Amino acid sequence: MLLLFGNVVYTLCCGPTPDPYDYYVSFFSPFTKGAGYEPFYYTALTTFYSDPTPSEEQANAADWQQYTGSRVSVRDIRDCIYSYSSANINAIASGNLPDSLKDNSFAQYLVKKPEAARYLAFAKKCEPYVSAESSWNSNNTNDAARNKLYTEGIGLYHESRDPKIQERYAFQLIRLLHYNNQFRKAITSFDQFFPKNTNSLLYYKSLSLKAGALYNLKDSVQGAYLFSRVFEKAPSLRGSCYTSYRWCNVTPEMVYPLCRNDEEKATVAALDGFGSTDEIPMIRRVYRLDPASPSLDVLLTRQINQLEEDYLGPVLVKESGDDKANSFTGWMEQPDYAKLKNELTALQQLADSLIAEKKLRNLNYWRISSAYLSYMQRDYAGAKARLAAVETKDVEEKDQWEMINLLININQQKQIDKEFESQLLSSFKWLDKKIGSDSLGRWERPLDQAWFYRKVYRNLLFAVLAPKYHAQGDQVKEALLRGRCDSLNINDFFVSGTTAAEQVGDEMGPKELIRLKDFLQKKDKTPFETYISRFFPEGLEINQTIGTSYLRLQDFKSAASWYKQAPEEFLLHSFQVFNDQLQDFGEDTATRRFNKPISQLDFCNQMVAMEEEMKKGTASAAVYHKYASALFNISYYGRTWNFVKSYRPSYIWYTPEAEKSAFEKQYFGCYKAEEYYNKAVKAAAPGDNEFKARCIFLAARCAQKHVTITKDEAVYLRSWINNRYFPQLTTTYAQTKFYQRVYNQCGYLRDYVKRQKTGVGSTK
């Protein structure tokens, strides 16, 4: 149900889709002790995390190489089996090796081994009849063709004198029977062809067909048991066997009587556990049966990763105050932190109790895991003590140990000083080695550990270190750390939060930006400072950026002085920044009337000139109108919003919170634009009613922008309709042409007039 609901959400929502391998904050690797169990690493967004290692294709190629010897490369085997056409295989089987295939070592081998080549030719003929056309239907047509192939295959089986090739024919024959719905014969054929366990890949592939036949004959319990045996013994088949086991719809208690020992029962319990969202009872059950079961490591890691998604990530993001971070989590219900904290405690208590018994296969891995659980609970002393008990030579365990130790050290540091930054630099360089040189194709490479550490590095920077610097008032280093985060090239829409470009270009004030410029230019940097200085956001020019920060504060004179220092190519241009707007938004493009580009520097110079006129008292009404229109145009609703912001999301509107910021008060509230439209009215000639009507309506539009949102939609709508400028507009200027024009355009004005006539919704 969770998976189904999730898919519905992502189908219906607009915007990008979360990366199923990177949608929550994680520092704990599922790869460390999970080889062969890759389908069951934790992700809530796909049925399986990835294919098992080895994949079935890899396992089959490796099995063939055992047959051929090491002189034949696995790559050539895979090319031949999975890429060559039937015509090519038939040519090889006939001993006529085409020139195009002569460089393939497996093809050369098959020419000398005609019996193996004949088998591959037969297998190619079977392919269309032993595979489903899609996941929704099985291929149940051409029974006669399958019968004919079965007869041919039986003959070839008996002709063969090579036991390995005979085993492959047996697999093809059982598969033909299975897809021909001859399930009883498939079962008896398996028993005849495989009187004993050969422990080969072909044996387990054939056994899974027998299990499927039993399921189709309604013997789900026996089928589930056999699927569990294949699951344990053949890693490449684990994904398909898990699916088939779940289809059997049995409980472990139904299957246990067929198990020969507790180890087999533990596998059955693990299969049940991999379908659970609460792994703690499953860990207890599997451990009770087989304390050395490798599935225990995977079950533990699944629960830790799930707690990272549900608890750790939301906690870190909440504490950071970064409303852009982990936006995927923000769509969901608020976590029940107390309940999740109890789950964390329960998991750690279980882990510690099992560690104490010293029966686990990977004891150090569990100690490291328990240390991480302590970190998640902010028990740094407990985490350190658990790490101190670890003695391992395993490289992956050491890496996980280092990551947890780094997290603890950062969180124990009350103030990040230069001495600690020196330690951080060593950790950064260690991570630089772990992440490799690129992150391309990450959706196709979910098991790439270099990519995992690239995610870890990013998470460390944006969710731990950047907030730490922010808390101690160092926006300069915070921004540059975000720059390093961005440079890792995996900033995901759903995870990474504010980018360096957003912080530097849109959020930092002039003082902080000037400090940033001075920091970048200073010569006596520490090695740590030199390292992070490389990550000033690409595409930004510091002088232009400082100018824009002053522009946001409507300090046009200071903005102009910084724009003068910026190269011309970095300045933005407008055409309609001085043209008033009767409707919100719209494109700032050239028109016949407004066809001269106005740079940010030109704009500021003109604004300064108008301010000088107004100070002297010599400004005309047109100057006040032009000035007010410019202020509105650089607001959230204006055409030229990009003069002050790099991005304008469609879901943000005025709230009382905007009053706390000098910039946002004007950007969302348009108070100053309203003020200057009113000044334009006062400065207008007594008889210029068309101009006055226009300015009053434009002031009304500004006043509308700072109407406070309420939960009562009717009250909110009435406050828009009962605009304080509408009475003056409708009584004094109703006869103007401008009034008639906007009356036909503005539904709020029409509603106001209608309510005045009917007495409904009076402002009294």
N, C-alpha and C positions, 0 to 999 in steps of 0.2 A: 504493500500500500504506500509506503514512504517513497519508494522508487517511482511508482506510478504518479503520485501527486507531484513529486519533484519534476518529472518530465512534463507534466501539464503546465506547471509554473513557467518553466523555461521556454515552452512552446508559445505560451500566450504573451509573455512579457516581451516588450521591445528591447532593443539594445543587444550588446554582446552576450555570448553564452559563457558561463564559468568554465574554466579549464578544470576537468574532473580530477587532475593531479595537482592543482594549485588554486584552491579557493578558500583555504583557511591558513592561519599562522601555525607553522610547525617547525620544531627543531629536532624532532626525534625520527630517526631513519627506520623505515620498515625493512630495509634491505639487509641489515646487519646479520640477522640470523634467520632469514626467511627464504633462502634459496629453494626453489622448487615449489613454493607456495605463493608465487606472485599473484595469481588470480584473487587471493584472499587478503591482500593488503587493503587497508581501509580507504574507501571513498564512498560517499553517499550518493554520488552522481552517476555511477555506472554499475552494472551488474557485477562485472569483474574488473579488478584494477588493471590487469594485463594478462598476456599469455604466460603460461608457466615456462620456466627454464629447466631443461631445454624445451623448445616448442616441439610439436609432433613432427614437423618437417625436419628440424634439426636432429631429433632423436632417430628418425628413420634414416637420414643421411649418415649419421654416425654408426648406425647398425650395419648399413651397407659397407662402410669403411672397415668395420671389423671383419667383414667377409672378404673384402678385396685386398686388405693390407694397406699400409701407410703410403705406398707409392701412388696410390690413387687419392686425389685431394677431395675433401668433403665438398668444396665448392663445385668441382666438376660433377660430382654425384648429384648434387642438388639441381644443377643446371640441366643435366640429362633427364632426371626423373620428372622435374616439375616444369621445365620450359620446352623441352623438345616435343615436336609433334609426333603423332602416331606413325607418319610416313618415315620420319627420321629413325624412330625406334625399330620399325620394321626393316629399314635398310641396314641398320647395325646388326639385327638378328640374322639377316641373310648373308652377312659377312662382307657387304659392300659399304664400306665406310665412306660417306661423302667427304669431299675436300674440306667443306665448311666445318666438319666435326673432328677432323684429324688431330686437332690440338687438345681435344678433351681426353684426359687420362682415363676417365671411366669408360668412354666410348671405345678407346683402344683396348681396355681390359675386356669389355663385353665381346669384342670380335674374337678374342681368344677363348671366351667362355660362352659358347652359343646357348648352353642350357639356361644361364642367367639372363641372356638377352631374350630368349624365347619367353621367359617368365614376364619380363617387363613389357614385351609386346602384348601378352595376354592381359596384363594388368591395365594397360592403356585401353584395350577393348572393353574391359569391364567398367571403367570409370563412369560413363554416362548412365549406367544402370545401378550404381551403388552409392549415389549421392542425391540429396534433396535439391530440388530446383530453388527453393527458398526455405527460410525458417518456418514458414506457415504451412507448407505442404510437403508430403513425401512423394517420391517418384514411384508410383504404383502401376505405371504402364509398361507395356512390352514384356509381359510375363514369358511369352514364347521366346523372346530374345535371351532372357535370363536363363531359361531352361536349356537353350542351345549352348550358351556359354558355360553353364554348369557341366554339361556333358563333355564339352571340350576340355574343361579344366580337370575333370576327374581323370580323363585319359592322360593329360600332361602330368598330373600328380603321380600316377603309377609309372609313367615312363621315366620320371626323374630318379636319379640315383644319388642326388645330393640332398642330405637331410635338411639343410638350411633353405634350399629352394623349395623342397616339399612343404616346409612349414609356411612359406609364403603362399604357395598354392592353396594350402589348407585355409589360410585366412581369407583369401579371395572367394573360395567356395562357400565358406560359412557366411560371408557377407552377402553373396548372391542369394543364398537361401533366406537370409534375414530380410532383405529388401523385396523378396518375392513373397513375403508373409508366410513362409514355410518355417514357422518358429520351432515346432517340435523337431523337425528334421535338422534345423540349425543346432539345436541343443545336442541331439544324439551325434551329429557330425563332429561337434567340438569334442565330445567325449571319446570318439573314435580316433580323431586326428591327434588329440593331445591326451593320451592316457596318463601322462604325468606332467608335472610342472617343469617346463624347460627354462623358466625364469627369463625368457626373452621378451623383447618388445612385441613381437608377433603373437606370442602366447597371451599377453595381457590384452592386446587389441582384440584378439579372438574371444577371450574371456568376457570382455565388455559386451561383445555381440551376444554371447550366451545370456548374460545378465539382462540385456534388452529383450531377448526372446522370452525369458521368464516373466518379465514385466508385462509384455504383451499377452501372455497366457494367464495373467492375473495372479501370478505368484510374486507379488511385489516384495515380500519379505526376503525371499531367496535372492531375487534380483538385486535388492538393496545391499544385501550382504556381499554379493560378488562385485558390485560396483565399489564397495568400500575396500575390497582386496586390491582391485586394480588401482584405485586412488592411492593407496599406500605404496604400492610397488612400482608404479609407472608415473613418475612426475609429469611427463609430457601429456598425459591423459587426464590430469586432475580437474581441469575446468569442465570437460565434457562429463566426467564421472560424477562430479558434484551436482551438475544440472540433472543428470539421470537419477541420482540418488534422491534429490528433492522431488522429482516427479513420482517416485515410488510412494510418497506420502506415508511414511512409516515413522514410528518413534524408535529411539535407540533400544528401549526395553523390548520391542518386538524382534529386533535383530540380534540382541545379545545371545540368545540361546544357540544361535548358529555359530558363534565365534568360538574358536578353539582355545583362546587364552585372553588374558586381560589386555595385552598389547593390541589385539584385533578389536576388542571392545573400545579401547581408547581412540582408535581411528574412527569408529562409528560415532562416538561422542563428539569428536572434533568436527566431523562432517555436519553434525547437528549444530555445533557451536558457531561455525562459519556463517550460518544464516541468522545469527542472533544479533541484537543491538545491545545486549548486556552480557558481556563475556565472563563476568566474575563467576557465576554458577557453573559455566562451562569449563573454566579453568580448574575449578575444584573437582569437577567430575572426571576430567581427563587425567588430572594429577593423581587422583585416587586409584585410577586404573593402571596408569603407566607414568611414573614421575619423570622418565627420560624421554617422553614423547616429544618429537621436534615441533609438533603442532602447538605446544604450550607457548613457545616463543612468539608464534604468530598471533595467537589469541591475546596474549599480553599486549603486544604492539598495537593490535587493532583497538583495544580498549584505551590505550594511551593516546593514540591518534584521534580517537573519537572525543576524548576529554580535551584535547587541544582545540578541536573544532568548536565544541560546545562551551568550554570554560575558559581556557587560557587565552585564546585569540580575542574573544569579547572583552575579557578583563584588561588585556594590554591595550586594546583600542580605546576602551572607555577611559582608562587612565591617561592615555596620550592626548585625549581631547581632539583627535584628528577625525572629523566627521566624514572624511573621504575614505578612510581606511576600512578595509574589510566590509565593503558595502553589501556584499552578499549576506553576511550575518545580520546586517541592519534591517534586511527585509523580513527577517523571521521574528517570532515572538521573543520578548526579552527573556534571557536565560534565568532559570531558577538557581541562583548562585549557591544558596544554602544546600539545596539537594545535590547539586553537582560537586560541591565541596565534600559532602558526605560520601559520594561515590569515589572521589579521589582518595579519601582516607581509607575507605574499605578496600580499595585495590592495593594501596600500599601495605596495609596490615596483612592482607593475603600474601603479597609478594614477600614480605619480610618473614612470615611464618614458613613459607616454603623454602626460602633461602636457608633458614636455620636448620632445616632437616637435611640439607646438603645432598639431595637426591636428583636435583635437576641436571639436565644434560649440559646446559650452558650457564653455570652458576654466576660467572662474572657479568654476563649479559643482564641477568636479573638484578644484580647489585647496581649496575649502571642505571637500569630502568627505575629501580626504587629511588636512587638519587635524583633522577629527573622528576619523579612524583613529589619528592620533598621540595625541589625547586618550584614546582607549580603551586605548592602550598605556601611558598615564602618561608619555608623552614631551611634556611641556608646552612645553618650549623649541622642539621641532620643530613643535608645533601652532601656536605663536605665529608662528614664521617663515613657515609656510605661509599663515596668515591675512594676514600683512603683505604677501604677494605678490598679494592679491586686490584688484582695482579694478573695482567693479561699481556700476551704477545700478539694477540689478534689485531691486525691493522684496523679493521673496521670498528672493533670495540674501542680501540685507542682513540679513534677519531670522534666517536660518540662521547667518550669520556672527556675529551678536550672541549667539545662544544658545550657540554653541561657545566664544566668547570669555568669556562669563559662567562656563561650566563650568570653563574653565582657570583663571580668576582665583580662583574659590572653592577649587579644589584646590591652588593655589599658596600660599594663605593659611594659614600655620601656626596662627594664632590669629585668630578672628573678633573684632575689637575694634570700638569705636564708630565709628572712622573708616571701616572697611570696611563696617559696617552702613549707613552713609550711602550708599555705592555700591550696596549691595544694595537699598536702598529705591528707588533710581532704576530698577533692573532690575525690581523688583516692579511699579512703576507702568507700566513699558513692557509687561510681561506683562498687567497689568490691561486695558490698551487692546487687546491682541491677543486676549483670550479672549472678548470680547463680554459680553452680559448674562445669558445662560442656556445650559444644556447639555441641554435637553430634546430627546428624540427622537434621541439620538446613534446608536442602532443603525440608524435610518433615514437618518442624515446622515453616513456615514463619510467623505465628502469635504469636510466643513465644516472649514475651516482654523482657525476660531476654536475649535472643539472640540479640534482637534489641539493647539493651544497651551494649552488648558485642561489637557490630559493632561500636556504638557511641564512646565507650572507645578507640577502635583501631583507629578510624578516628581522634579523639582528639590527640592521641599520634603521629601518623605518619604525619598528615596533618597540625597540628597546633603547637604542642609543640616541636617536634623534629626539625622542621625548625627554630623555635624561638631560641633554644639552638645553632643550627648550625650558625645562624646569629651573635650570640654573641661569637662565637669561642670556644664553649665548646663541643667538639666532644665526650668527655667522657660521659657526661650525655645524650647527644643526642643518643649515641649508646645504653646505658642502657635503655632509654625510648623505643627505638626500640625493645629492648629485651623484655620489658613488653608487647609491642604490639604483638610480635611473640608468647609470652606465652599464649595469649588469644585464640590461636588455630583457628583463622579464617582468617589468611593471605591469601587473594584471589589473584590469578595471575593477575586479572584485576584491583585491587584497591590499595593494601597496600604499594607498593613501595619497597624501599631498606629494607632488613631485617637487624637485628643486626649482624647476622653471615656474611652477605655480607659486611657491613660497617667495622666491626672489622677485619674480615679475609681477605678482598680484597682491602679495600679502605683507611684505616687509615695508616698513616706513623709511623715510629719508635718512634718519639718523643711523638705523641699522645697515642700510645699503652703503652709506658712506664709510661705515666701519668695515663692511665687507670689502669695499674697494681698497681701503688702506691696508687691510689684512693681505689681500692678494698682491699688493705692491711692496709689502715690507720685505726686506732682504734677510733678516735674521730669523727666519722660520726654523722651527724644530723639524726633525725628520717626519714626524706625524703631520705637522702642518703643511709641509711640502707635499706629502702624499695626498692629503684631501684637497689641496689647492688645485689639483689637476682636474677637479670635477665641477668647476663652475659650469652652469647649464649651457649647452650648445645653443646657438641661435640668439642668445641675449647679448646686448652690449651694455656695459655697466653704466655709462653716462646717460644713455637713453632711458635705461631702467630707473635710474635715480630721478630723471626728469619726470617720468610718468608717475612716480610715487608722489612728487610734489603736485602734479596735475590732479591726482586723486583727492588731494587736500584743497584743491582750487587755489593753490598758491602759484599763480601763473607766472609771476616774475621769477621766482626761484626755478620753476620748471624750465622756463626759457633759457636761463643761464646754463643749465645742464644740457639741454638739447643742443645748444651751440657747440658743445664739446664732443657731441656724438657725430659719427660719419653720417652723411645725408642718407645713405642707403638703409640705415636702420630706423629712420623716422617714418612713422605711419602717415597716411594722407587721407583726407576727406574731401567730399564735394559739397555736402549739405549740412555741415555742422552748424551753420548759422541760419538755416531754414527752419521755420517753426513746424511743429507736427500736430496735426489734428487727430491723428490716430497713432497708437503705439507701434513700435518696432518698424520694420521696413528696411530696405537696402540703402546704404549710403553710396549711391552710384551717380555718375555724371548724367545730367539732363541738359536740355537746350539752355535753360536758364542758369543752372549751376554746373558749369563745365570747367571751372578752374580748380586744379588740385590745391588743397590747403594742407601743408605739413603741420605736424604737432608744434613745431617752432613758430610757424606763421600764425597758427591758432592762438598760441599763448601771447605772442606779441600783440595781436589784435585785442585780446582780452585785457591785457595790461593797458593798452591805449584807451579802451573804453572806461576802465576803472579810473584812469587819470581824469578823463572828462567828467565822470560822475563826481569825483572828489572836488573838482573845481566848481561844480554846479552848473556847468555849461552843456551838459548832456541833453540831447533831445529825447523825446519819447521813443523814437526809432532805435536809439542806442540802448535804452533799457530793454526794449523788446528783443533786440538782437542778442544782448547779453543773456537774458533769461532763456531764449531759445537755445543758445549754445550750452547753457547749464543743463537744460532738459535733454539735449541731444547726447551728452556724455553720461547720462544716467542709464539705468538698467533698461529703460523703455525706449531710449533714443536710438537713432540710426547709427550714431558714431560712438556707441558704447565701447568699441575696441580701442579707443584712445586711452582708456583707463583700465581695461581688463582684457585678458587674452582669451577668455571663454565666458559665455553667457548661458548657463543652463536654463532650461525652460520651466523648471519646477520651483524656483525660488521666488518669493514675493516679500513685500514689506511685512515685518512683525515688530513689536516693541523692542526686540533685541537689537534692531538696527540703530536704535537711539544711542547705544553705548559706544558706537564707532562714528567718529567725525565723518569718515568717508561714506560708510553705509547709510548714515542718516540722510545724506544728500543723494547717494546713488539709488537708494530705494524709496526715499521719502520725498525728494524734490522740493524741500522747503525753500531753499534759496531761489530756485527758479520761480516758485510761486511769488515770493517776495518781490522779485524784479518785474514780473508781469504786472503786479499791483502798482509799482512805481511808474511803469510805462503808462498805465491808465491815468495816474495823477498828472503826469507830465504832458499828456495829450492835449491837443487843442480842444476847447469846449464843444465845438460842433462835430468833432470827428468821431461820430458814434460807431461807424463801421470798425474803426481801429480799436476803440474801447471794447466793443462787443467781442472782438477777436481775443484781446488780451484777457478779458474776464473769463472767457471760456477756457483759454489756455491755463489760467490760474486755477480754474475749477478742476481741470485735468490733473494738475499738480496736487491739489488738495485731496483728490481721490486716492492718490498713491500712498498717503499715510493714514488711511482708514485702518483701524486695528481689526484684525481677523478675530471673529468670535465663533464659538461652537454653534451658536444659534444662527443658522443660515439666513433666516428671515430678517433678523436684526441686522446682520451684516449687509444684506441686500438693501435694506431701507436706508442704511447710512450712506450707501453709494447714491441712492436716488435723491435723498435729502441733502444734496451738496449745498454748502453754505453760500455758494455763488449763484445758484440757480434762481433764487428770488430776484436778485438784482438784474440778472440776465433776462428774465421773463417779463419783468415789469417795466424796465427802463429801455431795453434794447430789442424788444420783440418785433419791432417794425423794420429792423435792419435786414438787409439781404443776407448778411453773414448768419444771423440768427436762423433764418429760414433754411439755410444750407445745413447748419449743424443740427437743427431740429430733426431733419430727415435722416441724419447720420447717427445720432446718439440716442440709443434706446433708453438710457437712464434719464436724459432730459425729457423725452416724451412721457416716460412713466411719471416723472415729477409733475409735469403739467396736467396729465390725466387725473392724478391723485388730488391735485389742488381743486380741480373742477368738481370731483365727486366727494371730496372731503375724506377720502380713505387715505390712511397713512399720513395724517397731518404731522407737521414738524412741531406742533405745539405740545 
